[in-house]
Amino acid sequence: MNANQVFPYQQHKESFQNTVGMFFFLLLVETSVVFLLIGIFAKDMLIRNGLFVLAGALLILVLGWMISPLWTRHSLSATHLHLRYGVGLRADIPREQLLSARLVRERHDPMQAIAAQHEEKTERLRIALSDKGQVLLRLAQPVLFRFWPNGGGAATSILLNVDDPERFLSALALPEEVIRQIPTFQQERKADSPRTPLAFPPPDSAPLALHSEGLHRQFGGFAAVRDLSLAIRRGEIYGFLGANGAGKTTTIKMLVGLLEPSAGRIFLAGHDVWAAPLAAKAALGYVPDSAILYERLSAREFLAFLGHLRGLPADESRARAESLLAVLDLTGRADEPCGSFSYGMKRKLSLAGALLHQPAVLILDEPLNGLDPRSARRVKDLFLELAAGGTTIFLSTHDLATAESVCDRVGIMHQGQLLAEGRADEVRQLTNAPDLEAAFLALTAEQEVAA
């Protein structure tokens, strides 16, 4: 490897340049007003000229500061990663502090790119000009950064741009075992770190459709999810169980790409959720814990809209929508605005929307909430039918009886950890419990006592 490899960012900066241009134009207009006022009120020629020079110099300095990120050039030596961003950030990070690196694509506010940004909640240093060519670096421990004019702060990750991210990742030469390693969190990793869950191996007759490796989510000093590894196969119905606050919804938001993990990797249908988000989400159907609908659209219009977003041919989308409306007993109300539906009907319409593009993986957060017994039975039968056809279903529920009757395997979450995993009868055997509810209460009670 060369002693120093330089990684500039000269591409895809249009949004930043447009933002700076607009901001500078407004600044120029305001400066012109200042010049006019100086000309009117400063009678002494020497004072007037001095003020003109001062205002012009300040204008040039501000412009130079604003456009300085355009010449960003990071470099990599044998011992350090040298970060150079604008005029405000100069930092040298020892290479042994680099834990992992991966390609990402995040929404970006060009106004924030004028200077380095420290995101306190996520402990991230953001030095990115645009949403293209982004690389997210993870650090083995928090590093304190100082930069002008925003002060600084400790960060455990860095978001940056480079023109050739693949070459940058290759130059970092992080081995696979390091890429998958879990960072050490100061507030969280102690002698009582998470135990290996009591688990039975998953069936191995089908390929993996959803799996995570060392999934971890940290909020400040609190770990909502710790070292979660899942392996769920094609056509399997997996019940995700846990009390309120156990980490179920946080896990689901990470699995579907709504919440970035602090560490770990997630794959849907073989696609990395954060490295290949479009391919992963094309294979995903998701129903959140509360329905998200356009309430002025009718059910048919809502499904037609989703079909258009998914790129489905109009005839195919219409046929699938009619079939789902019939299966979920919504045909009679399909031309009424969604806003007039009951809570249970909205839940069923959300499920229809998630199934419209026939996803390989279906992730559901409390899908039976608000359903009457007949509708709940119809939906459970639909789950069994979908799984038989090869759809993988990840089902979060408080209804343990449903989990026991429908799910091929269940996993029990407690305080951010996976306590136990296996078929319902296997989990019952762990505590000699008569049913899944008793096993759940016994396992979580044991963990409470241990804590």
C-alpha positions as a Markdown table, in Angstrom:
| # | Residue | x | y | z |
|---|---|---|---|---|
| 1 | Met | 0.0 | 0.0 | 0.0 |
| 2 | Asn | 1.3 | 3.5 | -0.8 |
| 3 | Ala | 2.4 | 5.6 | 2.1 |
| 4 | Asn | -0.4 | 8.0 | 1.5 |
| 5 | Gln | -3.5 | 7.5 | -0.6 |
| 6 | Val | -5.7 | 10.6 | -1.2 |
| 7 | Phe | -9.5 | 10.3 | -1.4 |
| 8 | Pro | -11.1 | 13.5 | -2.7 |
| 9 | Tyr | -14.7 | 14.2 | -3.3 |
| 10 | Gln | -15.3 | 16.2 | -6.5 |
| 11 | Gln | -18.6 | 14.6 | -7.8 |
| 12 | His | -22.3 | 15.0 | -7.2 |
| 13 | Lys | -21.9 | 18.3 | -5.4 |
| 14 | Glu | -24.6 | 20.2 | -7.3 |
| 15 | Ser | -27.1 | 20.5 | -4.4 |
| 16 | Phe | -24.4 | 21.9 | -2.1 |
| 17 | Gln | -23.2 | 24.3 | -4.8 |
| 18 | Asn | -26.8 | 25.5 | -5.5 |
| 19 | Thr | -27.4 | 26.0 | -1.7 |
| 20 | Val | -24.2 | 28.0 | -1.3 |
| 21 | Gly | -24.9 | 30.0 | -4.4 |
| 22 | Met | -28.4 | 31.0 | -3.2 |
| 23 | Phe | -27.1 | 31.8 | 0.3 |
| 24 | Phe | -24.3 | 33.9 | -1.0 |
| 25 | Phe | -26.6 | 35.7 | -3.4 |
| 26 | Leu | -28.8 | 36.7 | -0.4 |
| 27 | Leu | -25.6 | 37.7 | 1.5 |
| 28 | Leu | -24.4 | 39.8 | -1.4 |
| 29 | Val | -27.8 | 41.6 | -1.5 |
| 30 | Glu | -27.5 | 42.4 | 2.2 |
| 31 | Thr | -23.9 | 43.5 | 1.8 |
| 32 | Ser | -24.9 | 45.8 | -1.1 |
| 33 | Val | -27.4 | 47.4 | 1.3 |
| 34 | Val | -24.6 | 47.8 | 3.9 |
| 35 | Phe | -22.4 | 49.4 | 1.2 |
| 36 | Leu | -25.2 | 51.8 | 0.3 |
| 37 | Leu | -25.7 | 52.8 | 3.9 |
| 38 | Ile | -22.0 | 53.4 | 4.3 |
| 39 | Gly | -22.0 | 55.6 | 1.3 |
| 40 | Ile | -24.9 | 57.6 | 2.6 |
| 41 | Phe | -23.9 | 58.0 | 6.2 |
| 42 | Ala | -20.1 | 57.9 | 6.3 |
| 43 | Lys | -19.1 | 61.4 | 5.3 |
| 44 | Asp | -15.4 | 61.1 | 5.9 |
| 45 | Met | -13.8 | 59.6 | 2.8 |
| 46 | Leu | -11.1 | 57.7 | 4.8 |
| 47 | Ile | -13.6 | 56.1 | 7.1 |
| 48 | Arg | -15.9 | 55.3 | 4.2 |
| 49 | Asn | -13.1 | 53.5 | 2.2 |
| 50 | Gly | -12.0 | 51.7 | 5.4 |
| 51 | Leu | -15.5 | 50.4 | 6.0 |
| 52 | Phe | -15.9 | 49.4 | 2.3 |
| 53 | Val | -12.6 | 47.4 | 2.5 |
| 54 | Leu | -13.6 | 45.8 | 5.8 |
| 55 | Ala | -17.1 | 44.7 | 4.5 |
| 56 | Gly | -15.6 | 43.4 | 1.3 |
| 57 | Ala | -12.9 | 41.4 | 3.2 |
| 58 | Leu | -15.6 | 39.9 | 5.5 |
| 59 | Leu | -17.6 | 39.0 | 2.4 |
| 60 | Ile | -14.7 | 37.2 | 0.8 |
| 61 | Leu | -13.8 | 35.4 | 4.1 |
| 62 | Val | -17.4 | 34.2 | 4.5 |
| 63 | Leu | -17.5 | 33.0 | 0.9 |
| 64 | Gly | -14.2 | 31.2 | 1.3 |
| 65 | Trp | -15.5 | 29.4 | 4.4 |
| 66 | Met | -18.7 | 28.4 | 2.8 |
| 67 | Ile | -17.1 | 26.9 | -0.3 |
| 68 | Ser | -14.1 | 25.3 | 1.5 |
| 69 | Pro | -15.8 | 21.9 | 1.8 |
| 70 | Leu | -15.7 | 21.6 | -2.0 |
| 71 | Trp | -11.9 | 20.9 | -1.7 |
| 72 | Thr | -12.4 | 18.1 | 0.8 |
| 73 | Arg | -9.5 | 15.6 | 0.6 |
| 74 | His | -9.2 | 12.7 | 3.0 |
| 75 | Ser | -6.1 | 10.6 | 3.0 |
| 76 | Leu | -4.9 | 7.2 | 4.3 |
| 77 | Ser | -1.4 | 6.5 | 5.5 |
| 78 | Ala | 0.0 | 3.3 | 7.0 |
| 79 | Thr | -0.9 | 4.3 | 10.5 |
| 80 | His | -3.7 | 6.9 | 10.3 |
| 81 | Leu | -6.8 | 8.1 | 8.5 |
| 82 | His | -6.4 | 11.8 | 8.0 |
| 83 | Leu | -9.7 | 13.7 | 7.7 |
| 84 | Arg | -9.7 | 17.1 | 6.1 |
| 85 | Tyr | -13.0 | 18.8 | 5.7 |
| 86 | Gly | -13.4 | 22.5 | 4.9 |
| 87 | Val | -11.4 | 24.9 | 7.0 |
| 88 | Gly | -12.8 | 23.7 | 10.3 |
| 89 | Leu | -11.9 | 20.0 | 10.7 |
| 90 | Arg | -8.4 | 18.5 | 10.8 |
| 91 | Ala | -8.4 | 15.1 | 12.5 |
| 92 | Asp | -6.0 | 12.1 | 12.4 |
| 93 | Ile | -7.5 | 8.7 | 13.5 |
| 94 | Pro | -5.3 | 5.7 | 14.2 |
| 95 | Arg | -6.2 | 2.9 | 11.9 |
| 96 | Glu | -6.6 | 0.5 | 14.8 |
| 97 | Gln | -9.6 | 2.6 | 15.9 |
| 98 | Leu | -11.4 | 1.8 | 12.6 |
| 99 | Leu | -13.8 | -1.0 | 13.4 |
| 100 | Ser | -15.9 | -1.3 | 10.3 |
| 101 | Ala | -16.8 | 0.6 | 7.1 |
| 102 | Arg | -19.7 | 0.2 | 4.7 |
| 103 | Leu | -21.5 | 2.0 | 1.9 |
| 104 | Val | -24.7 | 3.9 | 2.8 |
| 105 | Arg | -27.2 | 6.3 | 1.3 |
| 106 | Glu | -28.7 | 8.8 | 3.7 |
| 107 | Arg | -30.9 | 11.9 | 3.1 |
| 108 | His | -28.8 | 15.0 | 3.3 |
| 109 | Asp | -29.4 | 18.7 | 4.1 |
| 110 | Pro | -27.0 | 20.8 | 2.0 |
| 111 | Met | -27.0 | 23.6 | 4.5 |
| 112 | Gln | -25.5 | 21.2 | 7.1 |
| 113 | Ala | -22.6 | 20.5 | 4.8 |
| 114 | Ile | -21.1 | 24.0 | 5.1 |
| 115 | Ala | -19.4 | 22.8 | 8.3 |
| 116 | Ala | -18.7 | 19.6 | 10.1 |
| 117 | Gln | -21.7 | 18.5 | 12.2 |
| 118 | His | -21.8 | 16.5 | 15.4 |
| 119 | Glu | -25.0 | 14.5 | 16.0 |
| 120 | Glu | -25.1 | 14.2 | 19.8 |
| 121 | Lys | -27.9 | 11.6 | 20.0 |
| 122 | Thr | -26.2 | 9.1 | 17.6 |
| 123 | Glu | -22.6 | 10.1 | 18.5 |
| 124 | Arg | -21.9 | 10.7 | 14.8 |
| 125 | Leu | -19.5 | 13.1 | 13.0 |
| 126 | Arg | -21.1 | 14.1 | 9.7 |
| 127 | Ile | -18.7 | 15.5 | 7.1 |
| 128 | Ala | -20.6 | 14.7 | 4.0 |
| 129 | Leu | -21.4 | 17.1 | 1.1 |
| 130 | Ser | -24.2 | 15.0 | -0.5 |
| 131 | Asp | -26.0 | 11.7 | -0.4 |
| 132 | Lys | -23.8 | 10.2 | -3.1 |
| 133 | Gly | -20.5 | 8.3 | -2.4 |
| 134 | Gln | -21.3 | 8.0 | 1.3 |
| 135 | Val | -19.2 | 5.8 | 3.6 |
| 136 | Leu | -20.1 | 5.1 | 7.2 |
| 137 | Leu | -17.1 | 4.4 | 9.5 |
| 138 | Arg | -17.5 | 2.8 | 12.9 |
| 139 | Leu | -14.9 | 3.4 | 15.6 |
| 140 | Ala | -13.8 | 1.0 | 18.3 |
| 141 | Gln | -14.3 | 3.6 | 21.0 |
| 142 | Pro | -15.5 | 7.2 | 21.1 |
| 143 | Val | -13.1 | 9.8 | 19.7 |
| 144 | Leu | -13.2 | 13.5 | 20.6 |
| 145 | Phe | -13.3 | 15.8 | 17.6 |
| 146 | Arg | -12.8 | 19.6 | 17.7 |
| 147 | Phe | -13.9 | 21.7 | 14.8 |
| 148 | Trp | -14.9 | 25.3 | 13.9 |
| 149 | Pro | -17.4 | 26.8 | 14.3 |
| 150 | Asn | -19.6 | 24.1 | 15.9 |
| 151 | Gly | -17.3 | 23.2 | 18.7 |
| 152 | Gly | -17.1 | 19.4 | 18.5 |
| 153 | Gly | -18.0 | 16.3 | 20.5 |
| 154 | Ala | -17.3 | 12.6 | 21.0 |
| 155 | Ala | -18.2 | 10.3 | 18.1 |
| 156 | Thr | -18.4 | 6.6 | 17.5 |
| 157 | Ser | -19.1 | 6.8 | 13.8 |
| 158 | Ile | -18.2 | 9.1 | 10.9 |
| 159 | Leu | -20.2 | 9.7 | 7.7 |
| 160 | Leu | -18.1 | 11.0 | 4.8 |
| 161 | Asn | -18.0 | 11.2 | 1.0 |
| 162 | Val | -15.3 | 9.9 | -1.4 |
| 163 | Asp | -15.3 | 9.8 | -5.2 |
| 164 | Asp | -14.4 | 6.1 | -5.3 |
| 165 | Pro | -15.9 | 4.5 | -2.2 |
| 166 | Glu | -15.1 | 1.0 | -3.3 |
| 167 | Arg | -11.4 | 1.9 | -3.6 |
| 168 | Phe | -11.6 | 3.6 | -0.2 |
| 169 | Leu | -13.1 | 0.4 | 1.4 |
| 170 | Ser | -10.5 | -1.7 | -0.2 |
| 171 | Ala | -7.7 | 0.6 | 1.0 |
| 172 | Leu | -8.9 | 0.4 | 4.5 |
| 173 | Ala | -8.3 | -3.4 | 4.3 |
| 174 | Leu | -10.6 | -4.3 | 7.2 |
| 175 | Pro | -10.8 | -8.1 | 7.6 |
| 176 | Glu | -14.2 | -9.7 | 7.5 |
| 177 | Glu | -14.0 | -10.7 | 11.2 |
| 178 | Val | -13.3 | -7.0 | 12.1 |
| 179 | Ile | -16.1 | -5.8 | 9.9 |
| 180 | Arg | -18.6 | -8.0 | 11.8 |
| 181 | Gln | -17.2 | -7.3 | 15.2 |
| 182 | Ile | -19.4 | -5.4 | 17.8 |
| 183 | Pro | -18.1 | -2.1 | 19.1 |
| 184 | Thr | -17.3 | -1.6 | 22.8 |
| 185 | Phe | -19.7 | 0.8 | 24.3 |
| 186 | Gln | -18.4 | 2.5 | 27.4 |
| 187 | Gln | -21.6 | 2.7 | 29.3 |
| 188 | Glu | -22.9 | -0.7 | 28.4 |
| 189 | Arg | -20.3 | -3.5 | 28.0 |
| 190 | Lys | -19.6 | -4.8 | 31.5 |
| 191 | Ala | -18.9 | -8.2 | 33.2 |
| 192 | Asp | -22.7 | -9.0 | 32.9 |
| 193 | Ser | -22.8 | -8.7 | 29.1 |
| 194 | Pro | -25.5 | -10.5 | 27.3 |
| 195 | Arg | -25.7 | -14.3 | 27.6 |
| 196 | Thr | -26.0 | -16.6 | 24.7 |
| 197 | Pro | -29.8 | -17.3 | 24.2 |
| 198 | Leu | -31.2 | -20.7 | 24.9 |
| 199 | Ala | -31.9 | -21.7 | 21.4 |
| 200 | Phe | -32.7 | -24.7 | 19.2 |
| 201 | Pro | -31.3 | -24.6 | 15.6 |
| 202 | Pro | -33.6 | -23.5 | 12.8 |
| 203 | Pro | -34.7 | -25.9 | 10.2 |
| 204 | Asp | -32.1 | -26.1 | 7.4 |
| 205 | Ser | -34.3 | -27.2 | 4.5 |
| 206 | Ala | -34.7 | -23.8 | 3.0 |
| 207 | Pro | -32.4 | -20.8 | 2.3 |
| 208 | Leu | -32.2 | -17.9 | 4.7 |
| 209 | Ala | -34.7 | -15.1 | 3.9 |
| 210 | Leu | -34.1 | -12.8 | 6.9 |
| 211 | His | -31.1 | -12.7 | 9.1 |
| 212 | Ser | -29.1 | -10.4 | 11.3 |
| 213 | Glu | -25.6 | -10.6 | 12.6 |
| 214 | Gly | -24.7 | -9.0 | 16.0 |
| 215 | Leu | -27.5 | -6.4 | 15.8 |
| 216 | His | -27.0 | -3.6 | 18.4 |
| 217 | Arg | -28.8 | -0.3 | 19.0 |
| 218 | Gln | -27.6 | 2.2 | 21.5 |
| 219 | Phe | -29.4 | 5.4 | 22.6 |
| 220 | Gly | -26.8 | 7.3 | 24.6 |
| 221 | Gly | -26.0 | 5.2 | 27.6 |
| 222 | Phe | -29.0 | 2.8 | 27.0 |
| 223 | Ala | -28.8 | -0.3 | 24.9 |
| 224 | Ala | -32.3 | -1.0 | 23.5 |
| 225 | Val | -31.1 | -4.1 | 21.5 |
| 226 | Arg | -28.0 | -6.1 | 22.2 |
| 227 | Asp | -26.1 | -8.6 | 20.1 |
| 228 | Leu | -29.2 | -9.9 | 18.3 |
| 229 | Ser | -28.6 | -12.5 | 15.7 |
| 230 | Leu | -31.5 | -14.0 | 13.8 |
| 231 | Ala | -31.7 | -16.7 | 11.1 |
| 232 | Ile | -35.2 | -17.1 | 9.6 |
| 233 | Arg | -35.7 | -19.3 | 6.5 |
| 234 | Arg | -37.9 | -19.0 | 3.4 |
| 235 | Gly | -41.5 | -20.0 | 4.2 |
| 236 | Glu | -41.1 | -19.8 | 7.9 |
| 237 | Ile | -43.5 | -17.9 | 10.3 |
| 238 | Tyr | -41.4 | -16.5 | 13.1 |
| 239 | Gly | -43.1 | -15.1 | 16.3 |
| 240 | Phe | -41.2 | -12.3 | 18.0 |
| 241 | Leu | -42.4 | -12.1 | 21.6 |
| 242 | Gly | -41.7 | -9.8 | 24.5 |
| 243 | Ala | -43.1 | -7.4 | 27.0 |
| 244 | Asn | -43.5 | -3.6 | 26.3 |
| 245 | Gly | -40.0 | -2.1 | 26.2 |
| 246 | Ala | -38.3 | -5.4 | 25.4 |
| 247 | Gly | -36.8 | -4.0 | 22.2 |
| 248 | Lys | -39.2 | -5.5 | 19.6 |
| 249 | Thr | -40.2 | -2.4 | 17.8 |
| 250 | Thr | -36.7 | -1.0 | 17.8 |
| 251 | Thr | -35.6 | -4.3 | 16.2 |
| 252 | Ile | -38.3 | -4.2 | 13.6 |
| 253 | Lys | -37.4 | -0.6 | 12.7 |
| 254 | Met | -33.8 | -1.7 | 12.1 |
| 255 | Leu | -34.9 | -4.7 | 10.1 |
| 256 | Val | -37.0 | -2.6 | 7.7 |
| 257 | Gly | -34.4 | 0.1 | 7.3 |
| 258 | Leu | -36.1 | 2.9 | 9.3 |
| 259 | Leu | -33.6 | 3.0 | 12.1 |
| 260 | Glu | -29.9 | 2.5 | 11.6 |
| 261 | Pro | -28.2 | 0.0 | 13.9 |
| 262 | Ser | -25.3 | 1.1 | 16.1 |
| 263 | Ala | -23.6 | -2.1 | 15.0 |
| 264 | Gly | -24.4 | -5.3 | 13.1 |
| 265 | Arg | -25.7 | -6.3 | 9.7 |
| 266 | Ile | -29.2 | -7.1 | 8.3 |
| 267 | Phe | -30.0 | -9.1 | 5.2 |
| 268 | Leu | -33.5 | -9.4 | 3.5 |
| 269 | Ala | -33.7 | -12.0 | 0.8 |
| 270 | Gly | -29.9 | -11.9 | 0.5 |
| 271 | His | -29.6 | -8.1 | 0.3 |
| 272 | Asp | -27.9 | -6.0 | 2.9 |
| 273 | Val | -30.6 | -3.6 | 4.2 |
| 274 | Trp | -28.1 | -0.6 | 4.4 |
| 275 | Ala | -25.7 | -1.4 | 1.6 |
| 276 | Ala | -28.4 | -2.3 | -0.9 |
| 277 | Pro | -31.5 | -0.6 | 0.4 |
| 278 | Leu | -33.5 | -0.6 | -2.8 |
| 279 | Ala | -33.1 | -4.3 | -3.5 |
| 280 | Ala | -33.8 | -5.2 | 0.1 |
| 281 | Lys | -37.0 | -3.1 | 0.3 |
| 282 | Ala | -38.2 | -4.4 | -3.0 |
| 283 | Ala | -38.4 | -7.8 | -1.3 |
| 284 | Leu | -40.1 | -6.5 | 1.8 |
| 285 | Gly | -43.7 | -6.0 | 2.9 |
| 286 | Tyr | -44.1 | -4.1 | 6.2 |
| 287 | Val | -47.0 | -3.4 | 8.5 |
| 288 | Pro | -46.2 | -1.0 | 11.4 |
| 289 | Asp | -47.9 | -1.0 | 14.7 |
| 290 | Ser | -50.1 | 1.9 | 13.6 |
| 291 | Ala | -51.7 | 2.1 | 10.1 |
| 292 | Ile | -50.2 | 4.8 | 7.8 |
| 293 | Leu | -52.8 | 5.6 | 5.1 |
| 294 | Tyr | -53.8 | 8.5 | 2.9 |
| 295 | Glu | -57.2 | 9.0 | 4.5 |
| 296 | Arg | -58.8 | 11.0 | 1.7 |
| 297 | Leu | -58.2 | 8.1 | -0.8 |
| 298 | Ser | -60.5 | 5.2 | -1.0 |
| 299 | Ala | -59.2 | 1.7 | -0.4 |
| 300 | Arg | -59.0 | 1.0 | -4.1 |
| 301 | Glu | -57.3 | 4.3 | -4.8 |
| 302 | Phe | -54.8 | 3.7 | -2.0 |
| 303 | Leu | -53.8 | 0.3 | -3.4 |
| 304 | Ala | -53.6 | 1.7 | -6.9 |
| 305 | Phe | -51.3 | 4.4 | -5.6 |
| 306 | Leu | -49.1 | 1.8 | -3.9 |
| 307 | Gly | -49.0 | -0.3 | -7.1 |
| 308 | His | -47.8 | 2.7 | -9.1 |
| 309 | Leu | -45.1 | 3.4 | -6.5 |
| 310 | Arg | -43.9 | -0.2 | -6.7 |
| 311 | Gly | -43.8 | -0.1 | -10.5 |
| 312 | Leu | -46.5 | -2.7 | -11.0 |
| 313 | Pro | -48.4 | -2.8 | -14.4 |
| 314 | Ala | -51.8 | -1.2 | -13.9 |
| 315 | Asp | -53.8 | -4.4 | -14.8 |
| 316 | Glu | -51.7 | -6.6 | -12.6 |
| 317 | Ser | -52.0 | -4.1 | -9.7 |
| 318 | Arg | -55.7 | -3.9 | -10.1 |
| 319 | Ala | -56.2 | -7.7 | -10.1 |
| 320 | Arg | -54.0 | -8.2 | -7.0 |
| 321 | Ala | -55.8 | -5.3 | -5.2 |
| 322 | Glu | -59.3 | -6.9 | -5.9 |
| 323 | Ser | -58.1 | -10.3 | -4.7 |
| 324 | Leu | -56.7 | -8.8 | -1.4 |
| 325 | Leu | -59.8 | -6.7 | -0.8 |
| 326 | Ala | -61.9 | -9.9 | -1.2 |
| 327 | Val | -59.6 | -12.0 | 1.1 |
| 328 | Leu | -59.6 | -9.4 | 3.8 |
| 329 | Asp | -63.4 | -8.7 | 3.5 |
| 330 | Leu | -63.0 | -5.1 | 2.4 |
| 331 | Thr | -64.6 | -5.2 | -1.0 |
| 332 | Gly | -67.9 | -3.8 | 0.2 |
| 333 | Arg | -66.2 | -0.6 | 1.5 |
| 334 | Ala | -63.4 | -0.4 | -1.1 |
| 335 | Asp | -64.7 | 2.9 | -2.6 |
| 336 | Glu | -65.1 | 4.7 | 0.7 |
| 337 | Pro | -62.3 | 7.0 | 2.1 |
| 338 | Cys | -59.8 | 5.3 | 4.3 |
| 339 | Gly | -60.4 | 7.9 | 7.0 |
| 340 | Ser | -63.9 | 6.6 | 7.5 |
| 341 | Phe | -62.6 | 3.0 | 8.3 |
| 342 | Ser | -62.5 | 1.5 | 11.8 |
| 343 | Tyr | -59.1 | 0.8 | 13.4 |
| 344 | Gly | -59.4 | -2.9 | 12.4 |
| 345 | Met | -60.3 | -2.1 | 8.8 |
| 346 | Lys | -57.3 | 0.2 | 8.6 |
| 347 | Arg | -55.1 | -2.6 | 9.8 |
| 348 | Lys | -56.4 | -4.9 | 7.2 |
| 349 | Leu | -55.9 | -2.3 | 4.4 |
| 350 | Ser | -52.3 | -1.8 | 5.6 |
| 351 | Leu | -51.8 | -5.5 | 5.3 |
| 352 | Ala | -53.2 | -5.5 | 1.8 |
| 353 | Gly | -50.8 | -2.7 | 0.9 |
| 354 | Ala | -47.9 | -4.7 | 2.2 |
| 355 | Leu | -48.9 | -7.8 | 0.2 |
| 356 | Leu | -49.7 | -6.0 | -3.1 |
| 357 | His | -46.2 | -6.5 | -4.6 |
| 358 | Gln | -46.0 | -10.1 | -3.4 |
| 359 | Pro | -43.0 | -9.6 | -1.1 |
| 360 | Ala | -40.5 | -12.4 | -0.2 |
| 361 | Val | -40.4 | -11.2 | 3.4 |
| 362 | Leu | -43.3 | -9.8 | 5.4 |
| 363 | Ile | -42.6 | -8.0 | 8.7 |
| 364 | Leu | -45.6 | -7.3 | 10.9 |
| 365 | Asp | -45.8 | -5.4 | 14.1 |
| 366 | Glu | -48.9 | -6.5 | 16.1 |
| 367 | Pro | -50.9 | -7.2 | 12.9 |
| 368 | Leu | -53.9 | -8.6 | 14.8 |
| 369 | Asn | -54.5 | -5.6 | 17.0 |
| 370 | Gly | -58.0 | -4.2 | 16.6 |
| 371 | Leu | -59.3 | -7.2 | 14.6 |
| 372 | Asp | -62.6 | -8.9 | 15.5 |
| 373 | Pro | -62.4 | -12.7 | 16.0 |
| 374 | Arg | -63.6 | -13.5 | 12.5 |
| 375 | Ser | -61.1 | -11.1 | 10.8 |
| 376 | Ala | -58.3 | -12.4 | 13.0 |
| 377 | Arg | -59.0 | -16.0 | 12.0 |
| 378 | Arg | -59.1 | -14.9 | 8.3 |
| 379 | Val | -55.7 | -13.1 | 8.7 |
| 380 | Lys | -54.1 | -16.1 | 10.4 |
| 381 | Asp | -55.3 | -18.4 | 7.7 |
| 382 | Leu | -53.8 | -16.0 | 5.2 |
| 383 | Phe | -50.5 | -16.1 | 7.0 |
| 384 | Leu | -50.4 | -19.9 | 6.8 |
| 385 | Glu | -51.3 | -19.8 | 3.1 |
| 386 | Leu | -48.6 | -17.3 | 2.3 |
| 387 | Ala | -46.0 | -19.2 | 4.2 |
| 388 | Ala | -46.9 | -22.4 | 2.4 |
| 389 | Gly | -46.3 | -20.5 | -0.8 |
| 390 | Gly | -42.7 | -19.5 | 0.3 |
| 391 | Thr | -43.3 | -16.1 | 2.0 |
| 392 | Thr | -41.3 | -15.5 | 5.1 |
| 393 | Ile | -43.3 | -13.9 | 7.9 |
| 394 | Phe | -41.7 | -12.1 | 10.9 |
| 395 | Leu | -44.5 | -11.5 | 13.4 |
| 396 | Ser | -44.3 | -9.4 | 16.5 |
| 397 | Thr | -47.2 | -10.1 | 18.8 |
| 398 | His | -48.4 | -10.0 | 22.5 |
| 399 | Asp | -50.9 | -12.8 | 21.6 |
| 400 | Leu | -49.0 | -15.9 | 22.8 |
| 401 | Ala | -51.8 | -18.2 | 21.9 |
| 402 | Thr | -51.7 | -17.0 | 18.3 |
| 403 | Ala | -47.9 | -17.4 | 18.3 |
| 404 | Glu | -48.2 | -20.9 | 19.6 |
| 405 | Ser | -50.8 | -22.0 | 17.0 |
| 406 | Val | -49.4 | -20.2 | 13.9 |
| 407 | Cys | -45.7 | -19.7 | 14.2 |
| 408 | Asp | -43.1 | -22.3 | 13.2 |
| 409 | Arg | -40.6 | -20.8 | 15.7 |
| 410 | Val | -40.7 | -18.1 | 18.3 |
| 411 | Gly | -38.0 | -15.9 | 19.9 |
| 412 | Ile | -38.5 | -14.3 | 23.3 |
| 413 | Met | -37.0 | -10.8 | 23.8 |
| 414 | His | -36.3 | -9.3 | 27.2 |
| 415 | Gln | -34.5 | -6.1 | 28.1 |
| 416 | Gly | -33.0 | -6.0 | 24.6 |
| 417 | Gln | -31.7 | -9.6 | 24.5 |
| 418 | Leu | -32.9 | -12.7 | 22.9 |
| 419 | Leu | -33.6 | -15.1 | 25.8 |
| 420 | Ala | -34.9 | -18.2 | 24.0 |
| 421 | Glu | -35.7 | -19.3 | 20.5 |
| 422 | Gly | -37.2 | -22.4 | 19.0 |
| 423 | Arg | -40.5 | -24.2 | 18.3 |
| 424 | Ala | -43.2 | -23.5 | 20.8 |
| 425 | Asp | -42.9 | -27.0 | 22.3 |
| 426 | Glu | -39.1 | -26.7 | 22.5 |
| 427 | Val | -39.4 | -23.4 | 24.4 |
| 428 | Arg | -42.0 | -25.0 | 26.7 |
| 429 | Gln | -39.5 | -27.7 | 27.5 |
| 430 | Leu | -36.9 | -25.2 | 28.7 |
| 431 | Thr | -39.1 | -24.5 | 31.8 |
| 432 | Asn | -41.4 | -27.6 | 31.8 |
| 433 | Ala | -44.3 | -25.2 | 31.2 |
| 434 | Pro | -47.7 | -26.4 | 30.0 |
| 435 | Asp | -48.0 | -23.7 | 27.4 |
| 436 | Leu | -46.1 | -20.9 | 25.7 |
| 437 | Glu | -47.6 | -18.2 | 28.0 |
| 438 | Ala | -46.3 | -20.0 | 31.1 |
| 439 | Ala | -42.9 | -20.5 | 29.5 |
| 440 | Phe | -42.7 | -16.9 | 28.6 |
| 441 | Leu | -43.5 | -15.8 | 32.2 |
| 442 | Ala | -41.1 | -18.2 | 33.7 |
| 443 | Leu | -38.2 | -17.2 | 31.4 |
| 444 | Thr | -38.7 | -13.5 | 31.8 |
| 445 | Ala | -39.2 | -13.9 | 35.6 |
| 446 | Glu | -35.9 | -15.8 | 35.8 |
| 447 | Gln | -34.1 | -13.0 | 34.0 |
| 448 | Glu | -35.6 | -10.4 | 36.3 |
| 449 | Val | -34.3 | -12.3 | 39.3 |
| 450 | Ala | -30.9 | -12.6 | 37.8 |
| 451 | Ala | -30.8 | -8.9 | 37.1 |
